Amino acid sequence: MVFVELLAMAEDAFGEAAVDSVIDSADLPSGGAYTAVGNYSCDELMALVRGFSQHSGIPAPELQRLFGHWMMNSFVRHYPDFFVGRNGSLDMLAAIEDEIHVEVRKLYPDADLPHFDIHRPDAHQMHMTYRSPRPLADFCHGLIEGCVSQFGETAVISREDRKIDDATEADFQILIKNKA
């Protein structure tokens, strides 16, 4: 689904010709043919992000964040039930590991999902640690921002990145300032 949505975002932002050009120049093992249920290498994803970054002039980290926003909107469209009954973005984010990823694994047993550790000192704050073998902390940051926006909230989000062996870790501090 991630690959399909990245191409949809790029086509919306840059046009079909740009997407075709980036796919052609990236020399991808899949040939750039993706399905929502397929499992593809993160190297291909990063090659596409680099290609769209070069095409657009948008730095790759910022492009990942924008894609995180796009993906959150996609989740809202495709999986609205996940958002029902949530009292805000922190409730939604807290549900990722123990509820949403459980359901994703039922649908896609081979999915290699990131891991999230959550600590909520109070109703307006969250400490979230993202762990993944993929370098997608910027994408995760965009998902968090998109989630906050989805619930009509404003937040201060700070982040500290760490590279540990072949994994990426990022600590996010999220402070909800107000609700709409």
C-alpha positions as CSV (number, residue, x, y, z in Angstrom):
1,M,0.0,0.0,0.0
2,V,2.9,2.4,0.8
3,F,4.3,2.1,-2.7
4,V,0.9,2.6,-4.4
5,E,0.2,5.7,-2.3
6,L,3.7,7.2,-2.9
7,L,3.1,6.9,-6.6
8,A,-0.4,8.4,-6.2
9,M,1.0,11.3,-4.2
10,A,3.7,11.9,-6.7
11,E,1.4,11.8,-9.7
12,D,-1.0,14.2,-7.9
13,A,1.9,16.6,-7.1
14,F,4.2,16.2,-10.1
15,G,2.2,14.6,-12.9
16,E,2.1,11.2,-14.6
17,A,5.1,12.0,-16.9
18,A,7.3,12.8,-13.9
19,V,6.3,9.5,-12.1
20,D,7.1,7.6,-15.3
21,S,10.5,9.4,-15.7
22,V,11.5,8.7,-12.0
23,I,10.5,5.0,-12.3
24,D,12.4,4.6,-15.5
25,S,15.6,6.3,-14.2
26,A,15.5,4.5,-10.9
27,D,16.0,1.0,-12.5
28,L,13.9,-0.7,-9.9
29,P,13.9,-4.5,-9.6
30,S,10.0,-4.5,-9.7
31,G,10.0,-2.2,-12.7
32,G,7.8,0.2,-10.7
33,A,4.8,-2.1,-10.8
34,Y,3.3,-2.2,-7.3
35,T,0.1,-3.6,-5.8
36,A,-1.5,-2.7,-2.5
37,V,-0.9,-6.2,-1.2
38,G,2.7,-6.7,-2.4
39,N,5.8,-6.7,-0.4
40,Y,8.7,-4.7,-1.9
41,S,12.2,-3.7,-0.8
42,C,12.7,-0.5,1.2
43,D,15.6,0.2,-1.2
44,E,13.1,0.7,-4.0
45,L,11.1,3.0,-1.8
46,M,14.1,5.1,-1.0
47,A,15.1,5.1,-4.7
48,L,11.7,6.6,-5.5
49,V,11.9,9.1,-2.7
50,R,15.4,10.2,-4.0
51,G,14.0,10.4,-7.5
52,F,11.0,12.5,-6.6
53,S,13.2,14.7,-4.4
54,Q,15.6,15.3,-7.3
55,H,12.7,16.0,-9.7
56,S,10.9,18.4,-7.4
57,G,13.8,20.0,-5.5
58,I,12.1,19.1,-2.2
59,P,14.6,17.6,0.2
60,A,14.1,13.9,0.7
61,P,13.3,14.2,4.5
62,E,10.7,16.9,3.8
63,L,9.2,14.7,1.0
64,Q,9.0,11.8,3.4
65,R,7.1,14.0,5.9
66,L,4.7,15.2,3.2
67,F,4.2,11.6,2.3
68,G,3.4,10.9,5.9
69,H,0.6,13.5,5.8
70,W,-0.7,12.0,2.5
71,M,-0.6,8.5,4.0
72,M,-2.5,9.5,7.1
73,N,-5.3,10.9,4.8
74,S,-5.2,7.6,3.0
75,F,-5.6,5.7,6.2
76,V,-8.6,7.8,7.1
77,R,-10.2,7.1,3.7
78,H,-9.5,3.4,3.6
79,Y,-9.8,2.5,7.3
80,P,-12.2,4.9,8.9
81,D,-13.2,2.4,11.6
82,F,-9.7,2.8,13.2
83,F,-10.5,6.4,14.0
84,V,-14.0,5.9,15.4
85,G,-14.2,6.5,19.2
86,R,-10.7,8.0,19.5
87,N,-10.6,11.1,21.8
88,G,-7.8,12.7,19.8
89,S,-4.5,12.1,18.1
90,L,-2.7,10.8,21.2
91,D,-5.4,8.1,21.6
92,M,-5.0,7.2,17.9
93,L,-1.2,7.1,18.1
94,A,-1.3,5.0,21.3
95,A,-3.4,2.4,19.4
96,I,-0.9,1.8,16.6
97,E,1.2,-1.0,18.2
98,D,-1.4,-3.0,20.1
99,E,-4.5,-2.5,18.0
100,I,-3.8,-1.3,14.5
101,H,-0.7,-3.4,13.8
102,V,-2.5,-6.4,15.2
103,E,-5.2,-6.0,12.5
104,V,-2.6,-5.2,9.8
105,R,-0.8,-8.5,10.6
106,K,-4.1,-10.4,10.2
107,L,-4.5,-9.0,6.7
108,Y,-0.8,-9.0,5.8
109,P,1.0,-11.7,7.8
110,D,4.4,-11.1,6.1
111,A,4.3,-7.3,6.8
112,D,7.5,-6.1,8.5
113,L,6.0,-3.3,10.6
114,P,7.9,-0.7,12.7
115,H,7.7,-1.0,16.5
116,F,6.4,1.8,18.7
117,D,6.9,2.2,22.4
118,I,4.4,4.6,24.0
119,H,4.5,6.4,27.3
120,R,1.8,8.9,28.2
121,P,2.5,11.0,31.3
122,D,-0.8,12.7,31.0
123,A,-3.7,13.3,28.6
124,H,-1.9,16.0,26.6
125,Q,1.6,14.5,26.3
126,M,3.1,11.4,24.7
127,H,6.6,10.0,24.4
128,M,6.7,7.7,21.3
129,T,9.8,5.7,20.3
130,Y,9.8,4.5,16.7
131,R,12.1,1.5,15.8
132,S,12.5,0.1,12.4
133,P,15.1,-1.4,10.1
134,R,14.0,1.1,7.5
135,P,15.1,4.8,7.6
136,L,11.6,6.3,7.7
137,A,11.6,8.5,10.8
138,D,10.7,11.5,8.6
139,F,7.7,9.6,7.2
140,C,6.7,8.7,10.8
141,H,7.0,12.3,11.7
142,G,4.7,13.3,8.9
143,L,2.2,10.6,10.0
144,I,2.2,12.0,13.5
145,E,1.7,15.6,12.2
146,G,-1.1,14.3,9.9
147,C,-2.8,12.5,12.8
148,V,-2.7,15.7,14.9
149,S,-4.2,17.6,12.0
150,Q,-6.8,14.9,11.4
151,F,-8.2,15.5,14.9
152,G,-8.1,19.3,14.5
153,E,-5.5,19.7,17.2
154,T,-2.3,21.7,17.3
155,A,0.9,20.2,18.9
156,V,4.5,20.8,19.5
157,I,6.4,17.8,18.2
158,S,10.1,17.3,18.9
159,R,12.3,14.5,17.8
160,E,15.6,12.9,18.5
161,D,17.0,10.4,16.0
162,R,19.4,7.6,16.6
163,K,21.0,5.1,14.3
164,I,21.6,1.8,16.0
165,D,23.3,-0.9,14.0
166,D,21.2,-1.4,11.0
167,A,18.1,0.1,12.5
168,T,16.5,3.5,12.9
169,E,15.2,4.9,16.1
170,A,13.5,8.2,16.8
171,D,12.1,9.5,20.0
172,F,9.1,11.8,19.5
173,Q,7.8,14.1,22.2
174,I,4.3,15.2,21.4
175,L,2.5,17.9,23.4
176,I,-1.0,18.8,22.4
177,K,-1.5,22.5,22.7
178,N,-5.2,22.7,21.9
179,K,-8.1,20.9,20.4
180,A,-10.4,22.3,17.8
